[in-house]
Amino acid sequence: MPVKPANPFKPLPTRAAFDLCRAYPAQDGSLLLHNTRNGKRAMVRPEVYASLLLCSQFKTLKEHTEAIIARNPGMQGQQADIRKVLKNMLDIGIMVSAKSACDELKKNINKDAGERPGDAPVVAILTWERPQALERLLESIAANCDTGSFHHLFVIDDSRKAENISQNKVIASRYDSVVSCDLRYFGQSEQQSFIDEMVKQIPDQADDIRFLTDQCRWKDHWTAGLSRNLALLLSCGRRLVMMDDDAVCSVHNPPGQKSDITFSDEPREATFFGNEQEWAHLQQPINPDPVNRHMQCLGLTFSEALAALGENHLKPGGLASATALQLSELQQDSAILVTECGSLGCPGTARNTWLPNMAPASLKRMLASGDKTTQALSSRKVWSGRSQPHFAPRSNMSQITGFDNRRVLPPYLPILRGQDRLFGSMLDFVYPTSVVLDYPWAVPHLPLPERKWRDRDLNFTPADSFPRFIVEKIVESKTSCQSSSPADRMTALSAWFYDLGTASDSTLKSLYIDNRLRDDSERLQQLSKLLAKAESTPVNWQNYLRNGITQLNADLDKVSREGFEPGSGPATPESGAAVTFWKTVWCEFSSVLKSWPQIRQAAARVVSTL
């Protein structure tokens, strides 16, 4: 019988990125490229260097070639020459391959991640005016979690209304006899006693302590960060799991789960549902305990996590969306200081303008169905998360989040909305080689009462929130701090906030306006590109994009006009205008960062007596 020969093996295409190189002008108009990581060098023409700058992400040589030609249409027809130059740059060490990077990360994998001090987690529920949600969460903890493995379970109550405070206290007391750990309600009186005891320990830091933790200090403000600071102080020296009260402790698999590990700063994936019944089949009956699942890798090094997740799951394709700069900070001993998980239900955003920022595959999946597009635009029934284990340089937001509080993590700014992003940027500043693990499972996030999108939630105009521009500035400033010591970097971060707080009003206004105009412009280009390709997409999606373009154009016009003043923020008679208010806050926060290690030590001593 004739036998057909086997198909020849086709190796996977090489993924590579332009490495961390500096360029120095040399003779004849050439440039000397020097790789700051491996010491390799090369002489190239300026046009070659300009093309290499377009190759910062790990892509195939074919993809890089297409990107270079898209930016330089006159090079059409030179594909072979471009690929030859890129291959040469890879061979001589000016570009780095994803395969070699993976091989380096998998060398001598550390498989010994035994018990360590502080392994038993503290679990902290952060609740605010929602007794029904608190009771639902405690019921799910009792049903699905191994509460006997908890070191403590705290209910940290930031409510203001007497009726809700009373109900929350009764609910916590009732479940104390249901769970198998010490459950403690931590309301206003308990918080004040805790604060007073810390002040007795370190009276010179009384103002700093109250800045971080005292509800009375911020009675007119949104204080989500305050509860998080209390959780950090109640768990010093231990791993910590924070839970929002409108989450449910029940683990759900993602649609289309995968095992391969990825690393990048790319946004999460998403898919949309019409109702909760549509995701019921994703519920995981085996180990539905999210706390236990967070413990799998929280506090390990990247090497130890690879052993736990399976080192063979780290493949070159998993770096496809990473840059060489990001990869340079990923090391075998990179600490996993934060773990996150996905959510099912409300995506946790105040507006429904995040859809264009989804991963491209998620956007394509949404637009392929008119029903899915309608669900995305009208219903808060969404899975948002990762379909595979994903490492990232910075944390973002999770309804149930793990923290390795055995390290000196930075505190939260107590009053800023979006405080999670600011915390993630500060953590990245203090621990630049640490990573965040986003697990490929999700928990329900179901606010009570149920939320629906409203017309005002389709507002693309940036909120007049003056201080938010500092988040990007912290990331940009990270590399200017040369110290490798977390304590020294915390001191540098303190100095950074003091510098911000003592800048002139005109300087800060200029920084804010520049940042807002750039955001408007980048968002406008993004929506315009999507609209140009939206001819065959659902009409409601096209109208959504046009609405955003109109609003952003109007904001560009408003912010660029002479006399524009940054608005928002609490502007009280005592604090003056928003800029003045935030300058005062930043100076106070600078002082807090310097005394934070002492505050943690005092808190640990007080907690030991509770």
C-alpha positions as CSV (number, residue, x, y, z in Angstrom):
1,M,0.0,0.0,0.0
2,P,1.4,3.4,-0.9
3,V,2.1,5.5,2.2
4,K,2.0,9.3,2.1
5,P,5.1,10.8,3.6
6,A,4.5,12.7,6.8
7,N,4.2,16.4,6.6
8,P,7.5,18.0,7.4
9,F,7.7,19.6,10.9
10,K,7.2,23.4,10.8
11,P,8.8,25.2,13.7
12,L,6.8,28.0,15.3
13,P,7.7,31.4,14.1
14,T,10.3,33.3,16.1
15,R,8.9,36.0,18.3
16,A,11.4,38.8,19.1
17,A,11.5,42.4,20.4
18,F,14.0,45.3,20.1
19,D,16.0,45.0,23.4
20,L,16.9,47.8,25.7
21,C,19.4,49.6,23.6
22,R,20.7,53.2,23.6
23,A,21.8,54.9,20.4
24,Y,24.9,57.2,20.0
25,P,25.7,59.2,16.9
26,A,28.9,58.0,15.3
27,Q,30.8,58.9,12.1
28,D,29.1,59.1,8.6
29,G,25.7,59.7,10.2
30,S,25.5,56.1,11.6
31,L,24.4,55.2,15.1
32,L,26.1,53.0,17.6
33,L,23.5,50.8,19.3
34,H,24.5,49.5,22.7
35,N,22.4,46.9,24.4
36,T,22.3,47.9,28.1
37,R,21.3,44.4,29.2
38,N,23.9,42.1,27.4
39,G,26.5,44.6,26.2
40,K,26.1,43.7,22.5
41,R,26.5,46.5,20.0
42,A,25.9,47.3,16.3
43,M,26.4,50.1,13.8
44,V,23.1,51.0,12.0
45,R,21.7,53.7,9.8
46,P,19.2,56.1,11.5
47,E,16.3,54.7,9.4
48,V,17.1,51.2,10.7
49,Y,17.0,52.5,14.3
50,A,13.7,54.2,13.6
51,S,12.3,50.9,12.4
52,L,13.6,49.0,15.4
53,L,11.8,51.4,17.7
54,L,8.6,50.1,16.2
55,C,9.5,46.6,17.4
56,S,9.2,47.0,21.2
57,Q,6.6,44.2,21.6
58,F,7.3,40.5,21.1
59,K,6.0,39.7,17.7
60,T,7.0,37.5,14.8
61,L,9.5,38.9,12.3
62,K,6.6,38.9,9.7
63,E,4.4,41.0,12.0
64,H,7.2,43.4,12.7
65,T,7.8,43.7,9.0
66,E,4.1,44.5,8.3
67,A,4.1,47.1,11.1
68,I,7.2,48.8,9.7
69,I,5.7,49.0,6.2
70,A,2.4,50.2,7.6
71,R,4.3,53.1,9.1
72,N,6.5,53.6,6.0
73,P,4.3,52.8,2.9
74,G,7.3,53.7,0.7
75,M,9.0,50.5,1.8
76,Q,6.4,48.3,0.2
77,G,8.1,45.5,-1.7
78,Q,11.1,45.4,0.6
79,Q,9.7,42.8,2.9
80,A,12.6,40.3,2.3
81,D,15.2,43.0,3.0
82,I,13.5,44.1,6.2
83,R,13.2,40.6,7.6
84,K,16.9,40.0,6.8
85,V,17.9,43.1,8.8
86,L,15.6,42.0,11.7
87,K,17.0,38.5,11.7
88,N,20.5,39.9,11.8
89,M,19.7,42.2,14.7
90,L,18.3,39.1,16.5
91,D,21.4,37.0,15.7
92,I,23.8,39.6,17.1
93,G,21.9,40.3,20.3
94,I,20.3,43.7,19.5
95,M,16.9,42.0,19.6
96,V,15.8,39.4,22.1
97,S,13.8,36.3,21.4
98,A,10.8,35.3,23.4
99,K,12.1,31.7,23.5
100,S,15.4,32.6,25.0
101,A,13.6,34.8,27.6
102,C,11.3,31.8,28.5
103,D,14.3,29.4,28.7
104,E,16.1,31.8,31.1
105,L,13.0,32.2,33.3
106,K,12.6,28.4,33.5
107,K,16.3,27.7,34.5
108,N,16.6,25.8,37.8
109,I,13.0,26.2,38.7
110,N,12.6,26.5,42.5
111,K,10.1,23.8,43.5
112,D,10.5,24.2,47.3
113,A,7.7,26.5,48.4
114,G,7.0,25.1,51.8
115,E,5.2,26.6,54.8
116,R,6.4,30.1,55.8
117,P,5.6,32.4,58.7
118,G,2.4,34.3,58.1
119,D,0.9,31.7,55.7
120,A,-2.5,31.6,57.4
121,P,-4.4,34.4,55.8
122,V,-6.3,37.3,57.4
123,V,-9.5,37.9,55.5
124,A,-11.0,41.4,55.6
125,I,-14.5,42.2,54.3
126,L,-14.9,45.9,53.4
127,T,-18.5,46.9,53.8
128,W,-20.3,50.2,53.3
129,E,-24.0,50.8,53.9
130,R,-25.0,47.4,52.5
131,P,-26.2,45.0,55.2
132,Q,-27.9,42.7,52.6
133,A,-24.8,42.3,50.6
134,L,-22.7,41.7,53.7
135,E,-25.1,38.9,54.9
136,R,-25.0,37.3,51.4
137,L,-21.2,37.4,51.4
138,L,-20.8,35.9,54.9
139,E,-23.3,33.1,53.9
140,S,-21.2,32.2,50.9
141,I,-18.0,32.3,53.0
142,A,-19.5,29.9,55.5
143,A,-20.7,27.6,52.7
144,N,-17.7,27.6,50.4
145,C,-14.6,28.5,52.4
146,D,-12.4,26.6,54.7
147,T,-12.7,29.2,57.5
148,G,-10.7,27.0,59.8
149,S,-7.6,27.9,57.8
150,F,-8.2,31.7,58.4
151,H,-6.1,33.4,61.0
152,H,-8.8,36.1,61.5
153,L,-11.9,37.3,59.7
154,F,-12.6,41.0,60.0
155,V,-15.7,42.9,59.0
156,I,-14.5,46.5,58.5
157,D,-17.5,48.8,58.4
158,D,-17.2,52.2,56.8
159,S,-20.9,52.9,57.0
160,R,-22.3,56.3,58.2
161,K,-26.0,55.5,58.7
162,A,-26.8,54.3,62.2
163,E,-29.4,51.8,60.9
164,N,-26.9,50.1,58.6
165,I,-24.2,50.1,61.3
166,S,-26.6,48.4,63.7
167,Q,-27.6,45.7,61.1
168,N,-24.0,45.0,60.1
169,K,-23.0,44.5,63.7
170,V,-25.9,42.0,64.3
171,I,-25.1,40.1,61.1
172,A,-21.4,39.8,62.0
173,S,-22.3,38.6,65.5
174,R,-24.6,36.0,64.1
175,Y,-22.0,34.5,61.7
176,D,-19.3,34.4,64.4
177,S,-20.8,31.2,65.6
178,V,-21.2,29.8,62.1
179,V,-17.6,30.1,60.8
180,S,-14.6,28.2,62.2
181,C,-12.4,31.2,62.9
182,D,-12.4,34.3,65.0
183,L,-14.8,36.8,63.3
184,R,-14.5,40.3,64.5
185,Y,-16.7,43.3,63.6
186,F,-14.6,46.4,63.2
187,G,-17.0,49.4,63.2
188,Q,-16.6,53.0,64.3
189,S,-15.9,52.4,68.0
190,E,-13.5,49.5,67.3
191,Q,-11.7,51.6,64.8
192,Q,-11.4,54.6,67.2
193,S,-10.0,52.3,69.9
194,F,-7.5,50.8,67.5
195,I,-6.4,54.3,66.4
196,D,-6.1,55.5,70.0
197,E,-3.9,52.6,70.9
198,M,-1.6,53.2,67.9
199,V,-1.3,56.9,68.8
200,K,-0.3,55.9,72.4
201,Q,2.4,53.7,70.9
202,I,3.8,56.5,68.6
203,P,2.3,59.8,69.6
204,D,4.6,61.8,67.2
205,Q,2.8,60.1,64.3
206,A,-0.7,60.8,65.5
207,D,-1.6,63.1,62.5
208,D,-0.3,60.5,60.0
209,I,-2.3,57.7,61.7
210,R,-5.5,59.7,61.6
211,F,-4.8,60.7,58.0
212,L,-4.8,57.1,57.0
213,T,-7.5,55.5,59.2
214,D,-9.8,58.0,60.9
215,Q,-13.3,58.3,59.4
216,C,-13.8,61.6,61.4
217,R,-10.9,63.1,59.6
218,W,-12.6,62.5,56.2
219,K,-16.3,62.6,57.2
220,D,-17.3,64.5,54.0
221,H,-15.4,62.2,51.5
222,W,-15.6,58.9,49.8
223,T,-13.2,56.8,52.0
224,A,-12.8,53.4,50.3
225,G,-9.0,53.6,50.8
226,L,-9.4,54.2,54.5
227,S,-11.0,50.7,55.0
228,R,-8.2,49.2,52.9
229,N,-5.6,50.9,55.2
230,L,-7.3,49.4,58.2
231,A,-7.2,45.9,56.6
232,L,-3.4,46.3,55.9
233,L,-2.8,47.4,59.5
234,L,-4.8,44.5,60.9
235,S,-2.9,42.0,58.9
236,C,0.8,43.1,59.2
237,G,3.1,40.2,58.8
238,R,0.5,37.9,57.2
239,R,-1.0,37.2,53.9
240,L,-4.3,39.2,53.4
241,V,-7.4,38.6,51.3
242,M,-9.6,41.7,50.9
243,M,-13.2,41.2,49.8
244,D,-15.7,43.9,48.7
245,D,-19.1,43.3,50.4
246,D,-21.0,43.0,47.0
247,A,-18.9,40.0,45.9
248,V,-19.9,36.3,46.4
249,C,-17.4,33.6,47.4
250,S,-18.1,31.2,44.6
251,V,-15.6,30.2,41.9
252,H,-16.5,30.2,38.2
253,N,-14.3,29.1,35.3
254,P,-13.8,31.4,32.4
255,P,-15.4,30.7,29.0
256,G,-12.8,28.9,27.0
257,Q,-10.2,28.2,29.8
258,K,-6.6,27.7,28.7
259,S,-3.5,26.5,30.6
260,D,-0.7,28.5,28.9
261,I,0.8,31.3,31.0
262,T,0.8,34.9,29.6
263,F,2.7,38.0,30.7
264,S,1.9,41.6,29.6
265,D,0.2,44.8,30.6
266,E,-2.7,44.2,28.3
267,P,-6.4,44.7,29.4
268,R,-8.5,41.8,30.5
269,E,-10.8,39.8,28.3
270,A,-14.6,40.1,28.4
271,T,-17.8,38.4,27.3
272,F,-21.4,39.4,27.8
273,F,-24.5,37.7,29.1
274,G,-28.2,38.4,29.2
275,N,-28.8,37.1,32.7
276,E,-27.1,35.2,35.5
277,Q,-28.5,31.8,34.4
278,E,-26.3,32.0,31.3
279,W,-23.1,31.7,33.3
280,A,-24.4,29.0,35.8
281,H,-22.6,26.3,33.9
282,L,-19.3,28.0,34.6
283,Q,-19.6,27.4,38.3
284,Q,-16.8,25.2,39.7
285,P,-18.1,22.6,42.1
286,I,-14.6,21.4,43.1
287,N,-12.8,23.7,45.6
288,P,-15.2,26.7,45.2
289,D,-13.1,28.5,47.9
290,P,-11.5,31.7,46.4
291,V,-9.4,32.3,49.5
292,N,-7.8,28.9,49.2
293,R,-7.2,29.5,45.5
294,H,-5.6,32.9,46.2
295,M,-3.2,31.1,48.6
296,Q,-1.9,28.9,45.7
297,C,0.7,31.4,44.6
298,L,0.4,34.5,46.8
299,G,3.8,35.4,48.2
300,L,5.7,33.0,46.0
301,T,8.5,34.0,43.6
302,F,7.8,33.8,39.9
303,S,10.0,30.7,39.8
304,E,8.0,29.0,42.6
305,A,4.8,29.9,40.9
306,L,6.0,28.4,37.6
307,A,6.5,25.1,39.5
308,A,3.0,25.4,41.0
309,L,1.3,26.3,37.6
310,G,3.5,24.0,35.4
311,E,6.7,25.4,33.9
312,N,5.8,23.9,30.5
313,H,2.9,26.3,30.3
314,L,5.3,29.2,29.9
315,K,5.8,29.4,26.1
316,P,7.1,32.1,23.8
317,G,3.6,32.9,22.6
318,G,2.7,33.9,26.1
319,L,4.9,36.9,25.8
320,A,3.2,38.1,22.6
321,S,1.8,41.3,24.1
322,A,4.8,42.1,26.4
323,T,7.5,44.6,25.7
324,A,11.3,44.2,26.2
325,L,11.2,46.8,28.9
326,Q,8.4,45.0,30.8
327,L,10.2,41.7,30.4
328,S,13.5,43.2,31.8
329,E,11.7,43.5,35.2
330,L,10.4,39.9,35.2
331,Q,12.9,37.7,37.0
332,Q,12.9,34.3,38.6
333,D,12.8,35.9,42.0
334,S,10.1,38.4,41.2
335,A,7.8,38.4,44.1
336,I,4.0,37.9,43.7
337,L,2.8,40.5,46.1
338,V,-0.8,40.7,44.7
339,T,-3.1,38.2,43.3
340,E,-6.4,39.0,41.5
341,C,-9.3,37.2,39.9
342,G,-12.0,38.0,37.4
343,S,-15.6,39.0,38.0
344,L,-19.0,37.9,36.8
345,G,-21.7,40.6,36.8
346,C,-21.0,44.3,37.2
347,P,-17.6,45.1,35.8
348,G,-17.0,47.6,38.6
349,T,-16.7,50.7,36.5
350,A,-18.7,53.8,37.0
351,R,-19.2,54.3,33.3
352,N,-19.8,52.1,30.3
353,T,-17.0,53.7,28.2
354,W,-14.4,51.0,28.9
355,L,-15.6,48.7,26.0
356,P,-13.2,50.1,23.4
357,N,-10.3,49.2,25.7
358,M,-11.1,45.5,25.8
359,A,-8.7,43.0,24.4
360,P,-9.1,42.9,20.6
361,A,-10.4,39.3,20.7
362,S,-13.1,40.3,23.1
363,L,-14.1,43.3,21.1
364,K,-14.4,41.1,17.9
365,R,-16.5,38.5,19.8
366,M,-18.9,41.2,21.0
367,L,-19.3,42.8,17.6
368,A,-19.9,39.5,15.9
369,S,-23.4,39.3,17.5
370,G,-26.0,42.0,17.6
371,D,-27.3,40.4,20.9
372,K,-23.9,40.5,22.5
373,T,-23.4,44.2,21.5
374,T,-26.9,45.1,22.9
375,Q,-26.1,43.2,26.1
376,A,-22.7,45.1,26.4
377,L,-24.3,48.5,26.0
378,S,-27.4,47.9,28.2
379,S,-26.7,45.3,30.8
380,R,-24.1,44.9,33.6
381,K,-23.9,41.1,33.0
382,V,-20.3,40.6,32.0
383,W,-17.4,38.2,32.6
384,S,-14.2,40.2,32.9
385,G,-11.0,38.4,33.6
386,R,-8.4,36.0,32.2
387,S,-8.9,32.7,30.4
388,Q,-5.4,31.6,31.5
389,P,-2.9,32.4,34.3
390,H,-1.7,35.9,33.6
391,F,1.2,37.8,35.1
392,A,1.3,41.6,34.9
393,P,3.6,44.4,36.1
394,R,0.9,46.2,38.1
395,S,-2.3,45.5,39.9
396,N,-5.6,47.0,38.9
397,M,-8.8,46.0,40.6
398,S,-10.4,42.8,41.8
399,Q,-13.5,42.2,44.0
400,I,-11.5,39.6,46.0
401,T,-7.8,40.4,46.1
402,G,-4.8,38.8,47.7
403,F,-1.9,40.8,49.3
404,D,1.4,39.5,50.7
405,N,1.4,41.8,53.7
406,R,4.5,40.2,55.1
407,R,6.3,42.8,53.0
408,V,5.9,46.5,53.6
409,L,3.3,47.3,51.0
410,P,2.4,51.0,50.6
411,P,-0.7,52.4,52.2
412,Y,-3.7,53.6,50.2
413,L,-4.6,57.3,49.7
414,P,-7.8,57.2,51.8
415,I,-10.1,59.4,49.8
416,L,-9.5,59.0,46.1
417,R,-11.9,57.1,43.8
418,G,-10.0,54.6,41.7
419,Q,-7.6,54.2,44.6
420,D,-6.7,50.7,43.4
421,R,-4.9,52.0,40.4
422,L,-2.9,54.5,42.5
423,F,-2.0,51.7,44.9
424,G,-0.9,49.5,42.0
425,S,1.4,52.2,40.6
426,M,2.9,52.9,44.1
427,L,3.5,49.2,44.6
428,D,5.2,49.0,41.2
429,F,7.4,52.0,42.2
430,V,8.5,50.5,45.5
431,Y,8.9,46.9,44.2
432,P,9.7,47.4,40.5
433,T,10.5,43.7,39.8
434,S,7.4,42.4,41.6
435,V,4.5,40.9,39.6
436,V,0.8,40.5,39.9
437,L,-0.9,37.1,39.2
438,D,-4.4,37.3,37.7
439,Y,-6.0,33.9,38.1
440,P,-8.1,32.3,35.4
441,W,-11.3,32.1,37.5
442,A,-13.9,34.6,38.5
443,V,-16.3,35.4,41.4
444,P,-19.7,36.9,41.1
445,H,-19.9,40.7,41.6
446,L,-23.5,41.5,42.2
447,P,-24.2,44.9,43.8
448,L,-27.4,45.4,45.8
449,P,-29.6,46.9,44.6
450,E,-28.9,45.7,41.1
451,R,-27.3,48.4,38.9
452,K,-28.2,49.2,35.3
453,W,-26.4,51.4,32.7
454,R,-28.0,54.8,32.4
455,D,-27.6,57.6,29.8
456,R,-25.1,59.4,32.0
457,D,-22.9,56.3,32.1
458,L,-22.2,56.7,28.4
459,N,-20.3,59.9,29.0
460,F,-16.8,59.8,27.5
461,T,-15.8,63.2,28.8
462,P,-13.1,62.8,31.5
463,A,-14.4,63.5,35.0
464,D,-13.2,66.7,36.4
465,S,-11.0,64.8,38.9
466,F,-7.9,66.8,39.3
467,P,-5.6,64.4,41.1
468,R,-6.0,61.3,38.9
469,F,-3.3,62.4,36.5
470,I,-0.7,61.5,39.1
471,V,-1.2,57.7,38.5
472,E,0.5,57.9,35.1
473,K,3.2,60.2,36.5
474,I,4.2,57.7,39.1
475,V,4.7,55.0,36.5
476,E,6.8,57.4,34.4
477,S,8.9,58.4,37.4
478,K,9.7,54.8,38.5
479,T,12.9,54.4,36.5
480,S,14.3,57.7,37.8
481,C,14.8,56.1,41.2
482,Q,18.0,54.1,41.1
483,S,17.8,52.4,44.5
484,S,17.0,48.7,44.7
485,S,16.0,48.8,48.4
486,P,12.2,48.9,48.9
487,A,12.7,51.1,52.0
488,D,14.7,53.6,50.1
489,R,12.3,53.6,47.2
490,M,9.4,54.3,49.7
491,T,11.4,57.3,50.9
492,A,11.9,58.4,47.3
493,L,8.1,58.0,46.7
494,S,7.5,60.2,49.8
495,A,9.8,62.8,48.3
496,W,7.9,62.5,45.0
497,F,4.6,63.3,46.7
498,Y,6.2,66.2,48.6
499,D,7.6,67.6,45.4
500,L,4.1,67.4,43.9
501,G,2.5,69.0,46.9
502,T,5.0,71.9,46.9
503,A,4.8,72.7,43.1
504,S,3.2,75.9,42.0
505,D,-0.4,76.0,41.2
506,S,0.4,77.0,37.6
507,T,2.8,74.0,37.2
508,L,0.2,71.5,38.4
509,K,-2.6,73.0,36.3
510,S,-0.3,72.8,33.3
511,L,0.5,69.1,34.0
512,Y,-3.2,68.3,34.5
513,I,-4.3,70.1,31.3
514,D,-1.5,68.4,29.2
515,N,-2.4,65.0,30.6
516,R,-6.1,65.5,29.9
517,L,-5.6,66.8,26.4
518,R,-3.3,63.8,25.6
519,D,-5.9,61.4,27.0
520,D,-8.7,63.1,25.0
521,S,-6.5,63.0,21.8
522,E,-5.5,59.4,22.2
523,R,-9.1,58.3,23.0
524,L,-10.4,60.3,20.0
525,Q,-8.0,58.5,17.7
526,Q,-8.9,55.2,19.1
527,L,-12.7,55.7,18.6
528,S,-12.1,57.2,15.1
529,K,-10.2,54.1,14.0
530,L,-12.9,51.8,15.4
531,L,-15.6,53.8,13.6
532,A,-13.7,53.7,10.3
533,K,-13.9,49.9,10.5
534,A,-17.4,49.7,11.9
535,E,-19.4,49.8,8.7
536,S,-20.7,46.2,9.1
537,T,-21.0,46.4,12.9
538,P,-24.4,46.8,14.8
539,V,-25.8,50.3,14.4
540,N,-26.0,50.9,18.2
541,W,-22.2,50.3,18.4
542,Q,-21.6,52.9,15.6
543,N,-23.8,55.4,17.5
544,Y,-21.9,54.6,20.7
545,L,-18.6,55.5,19.0
546,R,-20.0,58.7,17.4
547,N,-21.3,59.8,20.8
548,G,-17.9,59.4,22.2
549,I,-16.2,61.2,19.4
550,T,-18.6,64.2,19.8
551,Q,-18.0,64.4,23.5
552,L,-14.2,64.1,23.3
553,N,-14.0,66.8,20.6
554,A,-16.0,69.1,22.9
555,D,-13.7,68.4,25.8
556,L,-10.6,69.1,23.7
557,D,-12.1,72.4,22.8
558,K,-13.1,73.2,26.4
559,V,-9.8,72.2,28.1
560,S,-7.6,73.9,25.5
561,R,-9.2,77.3,26.0
562,E,-7.5,80.0,27.9
563,G,-8.7,80.3,31.5
564,F,-9.7,76.6,31.9
565,E,-9.6,75.6,35.6
566,P,-9.3,72.1,36.9
567,G,-12.5,71.3,38.8
568,S,-13.7,68.7,41.1
569,G,-12.3,67.4,44.2
570,P,-13.4,68.4,47.6
571,A,-13.1,72.2,47.7
572,T,-14.2,73.2,51.2
573,P,-13.9,76.7,52.9
574,E,-11.0,75.4,54.8
575,S,-9.1,73.8,51.9
576,G,-9.9,76.4,49.2
577,A,-9.9,75.4,45.5
578,A,-9.3,71.8,44.3
579,V,-5.6,72.4,43.4
580,T,-4.9,73.8,46.8
581,F,-6.7,71.0,48.6
582,W,-4.8,68.3,46.8
583,K,-1.5,70.0,47.3
584,T,-2.2,69.8,51.1
585,V,-3.2,66.2,50.8
586,W,-0.1,65.2,48.9
587,C,2.2,66.9,51.4
588,E,0.4,65.0,54.3
589,F,0.6,61.8,52.3
590,S,4.4,62.4,51.9
591,S,4.7,62.5,55.7
592,V,2.6,59.3,56.0
593,L,4.8,57.4,53.6
594,K,7.9,58.2,55.7
595,S,6.3,57.1,59.0
596,W,4.4,54.1,57.4
597,P,6.9,51.4,58.6
598,Q,6.6,52.7,62.2
599,I,2.8,52.8,61.9
600,R,2.8,49.2,60.8
601,Q,5.0,48.1,63.7
602,A,2.7,49.9,66.1
603,A,-0.4,48.3,64.6
604,A,1.2,44.8,64.8
605,R,1.8,45.4,68.6
606,V,-1.8,46.5,69.1
607,V,-3.3,43.6,67.1
608,S,-1.4,41.1,69.2
609,T,-3.4,42.3,72.2
610,L,-6.8,42.2,70.6
